[in-house]
Amino acid sequence: MSKLKIKTKGSAKKRFKVTKSGKILRHRNNVGHNTGFKKSSHMRRLKREVEVPKEIEDKVKRSIGLKG
């Protein structure tokens, strides 16, 4: 039986970034619209990328194509 290649999910490719050390980063939500009333300090905090929790890290790695 031949070994099939794992396809990368396009949606995951756009949403996650892998660092050199292997951490997976994601964007926070609530930054897309309705930002006029949010404080600038809140917006700065939301614009930072945050690490993906360990519970879903395997799922994300599989969808990115890092894990078989």
C-alpha positions as CSV (number, residue, x, y, z in Angstrom):
1,M,0.0,0.0,0.0
2,S,1.4,3.4,-0.9
3,K,1.8,6.2,1.6
4,L,-0.4,9.2,0.9
5,K,0.7,12.7,1.4
6,I,-1.2,14.8,4.0
7,K,-2.8,17.8,2.4
8,T,-2.6,21.2,4.3
9,K,-5.9,22.8,5.1
10,G,-6.0,26.1,3.4
11,S,-8.0,27.8,6.2
12,A,-5.5,26.6,8.8
13,K,-2.6,27.8,6.7
14,K,-4.0,31.3,6.7
15,R,-4.9,31.4,10.4
16,F,-1.8,29.9,12.2
17,K,1.9,30.6,12.2
18,V,4.7,28.3,13.3
19,T,7.8,29.8,15.1
20,K,11.3,28.5,14.8
21,S,11.0,26.9,18.2
22,G,7.9,25.0,17.1
23,K,5.2,27.1,18.9
24,I,2.0,27.7,17.0
25,L,0.6,31.2,17.1
26,R,-2.9,32.5,16.3
27,H,-4.6,35.9,16.1
28,R,-7.0,36.9,18.8
29,N,-10.7,37.6,17.9
30,N,-12.8,40.7,18.2
31,V,-10.4,42.9,16.1
32,G,-12.4,42.8,12.9
33,H,-15.0,45.5,13.3
34,N,-16.8,47.6,16.0
35,T,-13.5,48.9,17.2
36,G,-14.5,52.5,17.6
37,F,-15.6,52.2,21.2
38,K,-12.8,49.9,22.4
39,K,-9.9,51.4,24.3
40,S,-6.6,51.7,22.4
41,S,-4.8,49.7,25.1
42,H,-7.4,46.9,24.6
43,M,-6.9,47.0,20.8
44,R,-3.1,46.8,21.3
45,R,-3.6,43.7,23.4
46,L,-5.9,42.1,20.9
47,K,-3.6,42.7,18.0
48,R,-0.8,40.6,19.5
49,E,-0.5,37.0,18.5
50,V,-1.0,34.4,21.2
51,E,0.1,30.7,21.5
52,V,-2.4,28.0,20.7
53,P,-3.4,26.0,23.8
54,K,-1.8,22.5,24.3
55,E,-5.3,20.8,24.2
56,I,-5.8,21.7,20.5
57,E,-2.1,21.8,19.4
58,D,-2.2,18.3,17.9
59,K,-5.3,19.1,15.8
60,V,-3.8,22.3,14.5
61,K,-0.5,20.6,13.7
62,R,-2.4,17.9,11.7
63,S,-4.4,20.5,9.8
64,I,-1.2,22.5,9.0
65,G,0.5,19.4,7.8
66,L,3.2,19.0,10.5
67,K,2.0,15.8,12.0
68,G,1.1,12.5,10.3
